[in-house]
Amino acid sequence: MQDKTNHEYATAIKSCKEIFIKKTKDYGTSWRVYRTISVADQIYIKAKRIRNIQEKKLQKIDDDLLSEFKGIVNYGVIGLVQLDLQNDETEDMDVDVVSKMYDEKIEIAKKLMEDKNHDYGEAWREMSQESFADLILAKVLRIKQILNNEGKTLISEGIDANFYDIINYAVFALILSPLSPEGGT
């Protein structure tokens, strides 16, 4: 099962990264101006849209839900990169540098997914798209609370751990979607 999951994960990430790199070529690294709260808000907007469409069973804007989950993956990576860079410099970064940073963050997220799959037995495969949206929203709210606490936690994981979980939940939603290249397996 792990080989299948690794293949599905790689396929989902490839699609997300292609979009990320194309947008970097179009816009540069304009996302460098985002503070952590802004990244969290961008993820919140996307997850809230997914939830609204799931509940109303109606959508009026053409962007499909898969594109929203891909955006969530990419904003999760942006959040992690911004945490590492921790400065207000908005310099344009070279696409190759951005690509390498993207891969580094995804490799950590993938390793986390593999470790959790070992312990939880891929329970995510039995979860609903609605649960992924809710879990992502909860993680965003946790990030916002940690920021309100000036980045401090008493016993909880930090902001980075929440971004990694957000990435993995969005990837799981992509893998399980009937519209995904994997056919909702």
Rosetta silent file (secondary structure, phi, psi, omega in degrees, C-alpha in Angstrom):
SEQUENCE: MQDKTNHEYATAIKSCKEIFIKKTKDYGTSWRVYRTISVADQIYIKAKRIRNIQEKKLQKIDDDLLSEFKGIVNYGVIGLVQLDLQNDETEDMDVDVVSKMYDEKIEIAKKLMEDKNHDYGEAWREMSQESFADLILAKVLRIKQILNNEGKTLISEGIDANFYDIINYAVFALILSPLSPEGGT
SCORE:     score description
SCORE:     0.000 S_00000001
   1 L     0.000  -33.962 -177.668    0.000    0.000    0.000 S_00000001
   2 H   -61.933  -38.674  178.335    2.889    2.384    0.759 S_00000001
   3 H   -62.812  -42.112  178.034    4.105    2.267   -2.863 S_00000001
   4 H   -62.316  -46.049  179.890    0.627    3.156   -4.095 S_00000001
   5 H   -62.278  -44.342  178.950    0.375    6.018   -1.585 S_00000001
   6 H   -60.624  -40.818  178.237    3.829    7.327   -2.500 S_00000001
   7 H   -64.730  -46.034  179.911    2.891    7.306   -6.189 S_00000001
   8 H   -64.227  -40.341  178.817   -0.431    9.079   -5.533 S_00000001
   9 H   -62.447  -47.862 -179.351    1.263   11.611   -3.275 S_00000001
  10 H   -61.696  -39.715  178.868    3.924   12.339   -5.900 S_00000001
  11 H   -63.689  -44.901  179.442    1.272   12.744   -8.617 S_00000001
  12 H   -63.546  -45.098 -178.975   -0.728   15.192   -6.512 S_00000001
  13 H   -65.803  -38.614  178.904    2.369   17.194   -5.569 S_00000001
  14 H   -57.017  -44.806  179.320    3.583   17.294   -9.176 S_00000001
  15 H   -63.135  -43.282  179.026    0.335   18.965  -10.187 S_00000001
  16 H   -64.317  -45.520 -176.874    0.559   21.467   -7.310 S_00000001
  17 H   -66.710  -37.090  177.341    4.194   22.296   -7.982 S_00000001
  18 H   -56.903  -44.721  177.982    3.587   22.836  -11.709 S_00000001
  19 H   -63.475  -46.305 -178.584    1.034   25.506  -10.835 S_00000001
  20 H   -57.893  -46.836 -177.536    3.329   27.015   -8.195 S_00000001
  21 H   -68.740  -41.521  177.240    6.280   27.293  -10.580 S_00000001
  22 H   -61.302  -41.785  178.357    4.168   28.715  -13.427 S_00000001
  23 H   -67.748  -34.423  176.130    2.743   31.347  -11.076 S_00000001
  24 H   -63.873  -39.260  177.530    6.264   32.129   -9.861 S_00000001
  25 H   -67.798  -36.337  179.287    7.292   32.709  -13.469 S_00000001
  26 H   -73.008  -45.954 -170.242    4.219   34.908  -14.030 S_00000001
  27 H  -111.333   -4.093 -171.924    4.294   36.909  -10.784 S_00000001
  28 L    70.914 -156.291  179.519    7.749   36.395   -9.357 S_00000001
  29 L  -104.010   52.109  178.554    7.831   35.822   -5.619 S_00000001
  30 H   -58.782  -23.552  178.764    5.284   38.512   -4.790 S_00000001
  31 H   -64.951  -10.938  179.305    4.110   36.203   -1.990 S_00000001
  32 H   -62.533  -18.921  178.603    7.230   37.241   -0.065 S_00000001
  33 H   -77.206  -15.661 -177.480    5.212   40.206    1.284 S_00000001
  34 L   -68.265  132.891  167.838    2.836   37.852    3.125 S_00000001
  35 L   -87.712  168.181 -176.492    3.131   37.645    6.848 S_00000001
  36 H   -56.730  -40.862 -179.741    2.154   34.361    8.503 S_00000001
  37 H   -62.694  -35.776  179.347   -1.335   35.653    9.310 S_00000001
  38 H   -68.515  -39.140  176.521   -1.876   36.540    5.642 S_00000001
  39 H   -64.007  -45.502  178.025   -0.860   33.053    4.514 S_00000001
  40 H   -58.617  -41.780  179.269   -3.198   31.555    7.107 S_00000001
  41 H   -65.514  -37.413  177.247   -5.996   33.807    5.839 S_00000001
  42 H   -63.180  -42.618  176.886   -5.406   32.730    2.236 S_00000001
  43 H   -65.124  -41.869  179.224   -5.702   29.089    3.276 S_00000001
  44 H   -58.551  -46.320 -179.738   -8.779   29.940    5.343 S_00000001
  45 H   -58.091  -45.247 -178.379  -10.470   31.578    2.346 S_00000001
  46 H   -67.191  -44.774 -179.834   -9.860   28.527    0.163 S_00000001
  47 H   -67.654  -36.820  178.540  -10.970   26.015    2.810 S_00000001
  48 H   -66.392  -38.664  176.399  -14.039   28.106    3.654 S_00000001
  49 H   -62.399  -45.315  178.240  -15.005   28.186   -0.042 S_00000001
  50 H   -56.939  -48.619 -178.497  -14.652   24.403   -0.226 S_00000001
  51 H   -62.101  -43.757  179.180  -16.839   24.005    2.851 S_00000001
  52 H   -60.424  -43.265  179.536  -19.486   26.425    1.562 S_00000001
  53 H   -67.247  -39.912  177.343  -19.714   24.591   -1.757 S_00000001
  54 H   -60.427  -41.190 -177.244  -19.873   21.239    0.019 S_00000001
  55 H   -76.081  -41.684 -176.090  -22.740   22.464    2.181 S_00000001
  56 H   -84.626  -16.778 -177.835  -24.695   24.384   -0.457 S_00000001
  57 L    56.891   30.773 -178.424  -24.058   21.848   -3.237 S_00000001
  58 L  -150.267  136.365  175.221  -23.816   24.829   -5.584 S_00000001
  59 L  -133.657  141.512 -175.936  -20.929   26.818   -6.914 S_00000001
  60 L  -109.795  -12.737  176.952  -21.077   30.013   -8.956 S_00000001
  61 L  -108.623  139.355 -171.760  -17.382   30.476   -9.787 S_00000001
  62 L   -66.056  -25.624 -178.222  -15.789   28.043  -12.206 S_00000001
  63 L   -54.729  121.282 -177.046  -12.659   27.227  -10.163 S_00000001
  64 L   -78.519  168.968 -177.155  -13.173   23.635   -9.104 S_00000001
  65 H   -66.845  -31.105  177.130  -12.534   22.294   -5.627 S_00000001
  66 H   -60.581  -40.356  179.569   -9.400   20.443   -6.728 S_00000001
  67 H   -65.562  -31.319  177.035   -7.806   23.759   -7.674 S_00000001
  68 H   -69.087  -42.487  177.396   -8.653   25.066   -4.196 S_00000001
  69 H   -64.959  -36.650  176.019   -6.974   22.078   -2.522 S_00000001
  70 H   -63.971  -40.737  176.827   -3.934   22.601   -4.784 S_00000001
  71 H   -62.245  -37.735  177.984   -3.869   26.237   -3.723 S_00000001
  72 H   -63.603  -43.779  176.244   -3.967   25.157   -0.089 S_00000001
  73 H   -56.523  -48.968 -175.530   -0.936   22.907   -0.634 S_00000001
  74 H   -67.087  -38.763  175.516    0.932   25.768   -2.271 S_00000001
  75 H   -67.900  -32.553  174.773    0.028   28.310    0.408 S_00000001
  76 H   -60.655  -42.519  177.068    1.145   25.771    3.027 S_00000001
  77 H   -64.679  -43.342  177.607    4.544   25.659    1.337 S_00000001
  78 H   -57.605  -44.898  179.369    4.633   29.470    1.183 S_00000001
  79 H   -58.292  -43.131 -179.457    3.886   29.615    4.904 S_00000001
  80 H   -68.200  -41.430  178.368    6.740   27.250    5.694 S_00000001
  81 H   -63.360  -43.892 -179.680    9.207   29.078    3.446 S_00000001
  82 H   -62.588  -37.860  176.831    8.223   32.395    4.994 S_00000001
  83 H   -61.012  -38.360  179.463    8.784   30.976    8.490 S_00000001
  84 H   -69.406  -42.312 -174.253   12.313   29.984    7.438 S_00000001
  85 H   -76.279  -32.947  173.951   13.183   33.289    5.788 S_00000001
  86 L    36.016   51.217  170.156   11.718   35.382    8.640 S_00000001
  87 L  -148.795  166.225 -176.979   12.424   38.783    7.206 S_00000001
  88 L   -91.816    9.243  178.781   10.451   41.451    5.467 S_00000001
  89 L   -63.644  132.153 -179.964   12.620   41.420    2.379 S_00000001
  90 L  -109.492   23.943 -178.375   10.460   41.186   -0.706 S_00000001
  91 L   -56.859  147.037  177.245   13.296   40.457   -3.083 S_00000001
  92 L   -77.166  128.473 -179.382   12.452   38.405   -6.112 S_00000001
  93 L   -98.267  145.941  178.164   13.857   34.943   -5.720 S_00000001
  94 L   -62.827  142.479 -178.402   15.133   32.853   -8.614 S_00000001
  95 H   -58.304  -38.560  179.958   12.728   30.159   -9.808 S_00000001
  96 H   -64.835  -37.556  177.603   15.349   27.446   -9.256 S_00000001
  97 H   -66.651  -44.812  179.029   15.812   28.531   -5.631 S_00000001
  98 H   -61.639  -42.852  179.817   12.046   28.581   -5.090 S_00000001
  99 H   -60.825  -42.977  179.031   11.726   25.142   -6.684 S_00000001
 100 H   -64.805  -42.434  179.111   14.400   23.725   -4.375 S_00000001
 101 H   -64.581  -39.952  177.697   12.733   25.234   -1.297 S_00000001
 102 H   -58.344  -50.003 -179.269    9.373   23.823   -2.415 S_00000001
 103 H   -60.266  -39.636  179.529   10.878   20.349   -2.751 S_00000001
 104 H   -62.277  -44.749 -179.362   12.515   20.580    0.688 S_00000001
 105 H   -67.240  -40.858  179.756    9.228   21.466    2.394 S_00000001
 106 H   -67.197  -35.418  178.317    7.309   18.772    0.522 S_00000001
 107 H   -62.888  -40.012  177.162    9.917   16.159    1.419 S_00000001
 108 H   -66.620  -43.215  178.448    9.400   16.939    5.105 S_00000001
 109 H   -61.585  -41.625 -179.274    5.599   16.824    4.663 S_00000001
 110 H   -65.590  -41.718  178.023    5.867   13.487    2.851 S_00000001
 111 H   -62.665  -40.899  175.999    8.066   12.005    5.587 S_00000001
 112 H   -61.206  -43.823  177.974    5.514   13.144    8.174 S_00000001
 113 H   -59.709  -44.792 -179.704    2.758   11.521    6.122 S_00000001
 114 H   -62.899  -43.160  179.319    4.704    8.245    5.937 S_00000001
 115 H   -63.431  -44.199  179.817    5.338    8.239    9.695 S_00000001
 116 H   -68.628  -37.088  176.757    1.693    8.945   10.486 S_00000001
 117 H   -60.979  -36.932  178.165    0.549    6.330    7.954 S_00000001
 118 H   -59.839  -46.050 -176.164    2.698    3.799    9.791 S_00000001
 119 H   -79.471  -36.170 -174.626    0.980    4.567   13.079 S_00000001
 120 H   -99.791   -4.616  176.458   -2.559    5.252   11.852 S_00000001
 121 L    64.435   37.574  178.801   -2.734    2.693    9.057 S_00000001
 122 L    55.380   40.775  177.662   -3.823    5.165    6.374 S_00000001
 123 H   -56.953  -26.541 -179.728   -7.057    5.974    8.191 S_00000001
 124 H   -58.365  -25.515 -179.488   -7.318    9.054    5.950 S_00000001
 125 H   -65.831  -18.177  179.737   -8.424    6.793    3.088 S_00000001
 126 H  -102.842    8.938 -178.889  -11.729    6.299    4.903 S_00000001
 127 L   -93.860  162.025 -178.864  -12.296    9.991    5.568 S_00000001
 128 L   -95.016  160.162  173.970  -14.588   12.348    3.690 S_00000001
 129 H   -59.732  -34.958  179.146  -13.744   15.461    1.684 S_00000001
 130 H   -61.913  -40.223  178.965  -15.815   17.350    4.244 S_00000001
 131 H   -64.884  -39.596  179.089  -13.506   16.187    7.033 S_00000001
 132 H   -62.058  -43.395  178.120  -10.419   17.360    5.156 S_00000001
 133 H   -61.520  -44.542 -179.851  -11.936   20.823    4.735 S_00000001
 134 H   -64.278  -42.831  179.621  -12.871   20.928    8.433 S_00000001
 135 H   -63.791  -39.742  177.536   -9.437   19.741    9.558 S_00000001
 136 H   -63.782  -45.109  177.741   -7.730   22.357    7.397 S_00000001
 137 H   -59.744  -42.673  179.135   -9.969   25.068    8.843 S_00000001
 138 H   -62.418  -41.895  179.555   -9.173   23.877   12.384 S_00000001
 139 H   -64.663  -38.857  177.388   -5.433   23.940   11.680 S_00000001
 140 H   -63.032  -44.051  179.151   -5.716   27.501   10.300 S_00000001
 141 H   -63.635  -34.382  175.377   -7.568   28.597   13.427 S_00000001
 142 H   -64.295  -43.727  178.095   -4.807   26.993   15.523 S_00000001
 143 H   -58.697  -45.668 -179.818   -2.179   28.968   13.591 S_00000001
 144 H   -61.611  -39.921  178.885   -4.126   32.173   14.221 S_00000001
 145 H   -66.937  -40.670  177.765   -4.367   31.399   17.947 S_00000001
 146 H   -61.816  -41.206  177.306   -0.646   30.666   18.149 S_00000001
 147 H   -63.015  -39.869  176.302    0.014   34.012   16.448 S_00000001
 148 H   -63.118  -27.788  177.524   -2.283   35.695   18.991 S_00000001
 149 L   -89.550   19.651  179.382   -0.140   34.022   21.665 S_00000001
 150 L    58.317   33.988  176.160    2.938   35.663   20.098 S_00000001
 151 L    82.240    2.544 -176.138    4.064   32.339   18.648 S_00000001
 152 L   -98.701  142.973  172.824    4.197   30.588   22.010 S_00000001
 153 L  -130.060  153.146  178.560    2.508   27.312   22.918 S_00000001
 154 L   -86.103  -48.665 -179.633    2.422   25.522   26.241 S_00000001
 155 L  -137.470   -0.546 -172.888    2.236   21.906   25.061 S_00000001
 156 L   -93.894  163.426  175.350    1.057   22.106   21.464 S_00000001
 157 L   -66.011  161.063 -178.439    2.863   21.861   18.173 S_00000001
 158 L   -87.810 -172.720 -178.412    3.970   25.082   16.541 S_00000001
 159 H   -59.869  -43.430 -177.468    2.908   26.924   13.432 S_00000001
 160 H   -60.144  -42.679  179.796    5.133   24.857   11.152 S_00000001
 161 H   -61.071  -36.804  178.148    3.574   21.561   12.259 S_00000001
 162 H   -68.829  -39.690  175.321    0.135   22.936   11.444 S_00000001
 163 H   -61.964  -41.485  178.407    1.262   24.011    7.961 S_00000001
 164 H   -62.821  -43.008  177.500    2.655   20.509    7.353 S_00000001
 165 H   -63.002  -40.921  178.155   -0.636   18.926    8.442 S_00000001
 166 H   -58.510  -46.423  178.508   -2.567   21.333    6.199 S_00000001
 167 H   -57.349  -48.639 -176.682   -0.429   20.298    3.229 S_00000001
 168 H   -66.827  -39.376  176.962   -1.016   16.616    3.915 S_00000001
 169 H   -62.008  -41.166  179.382   -4.772   16.976    4.425 S_00000001
 170 H   -66.653  -39.066  176.689   -5.035   18.832    1.116 S_00000001
 171 H   -63.686  -42.402  177.978   -2.948   16.161   -0.640 S_00000001
 172 H   -59.953  -42.083  178.166   -5.199   13.453    0.803 S_00000001
 173 H   -61.805  -39.743  177.757   -8.244   15.308   -0.516 S_00000001
 174 H   -65.243  -44.142 -178.965   -6.616   15.467   -3.953 S_00000001
 175 H   -62.277  -42.363 -174.300   -5.763   11.763   -3.899 S_00000001
 176 H   -86.039   -7.399 -178.698   -9.261   10.716   -2.866 S_00000001
 177 L   -67.652  135.980  176.301  -11.146   13.065   -5.162 S_00000001
 178 L   -65.881  -14.436  179.560  -13.107   11.348   -7.927 S_00000001
 179 L   -93.349   -3.937 -177.066  -11.860   14.161  -10.190 S_00000001
 180 L   -75.668  160.886  177.158   -8.182   13.493   -9.492 S_00000001
 181 L   -58.441  -24.174 -179.839   -5.871   11.789  -12.018 S_00000001
 182 L   -83.021   -6.573  175.152   -5.876    8.793   -9.667 S_00000001
 183 L    77.328   21.995  176.721   -9.649    8.482  -10.045 S_00000001
 184 L    73.775   30.722 -179.820  -10.561    8.802   -6.392 S_00000001
 185 L   -78.121    0.000    0.000   -8.810    5.647   -5.309 S_00000001
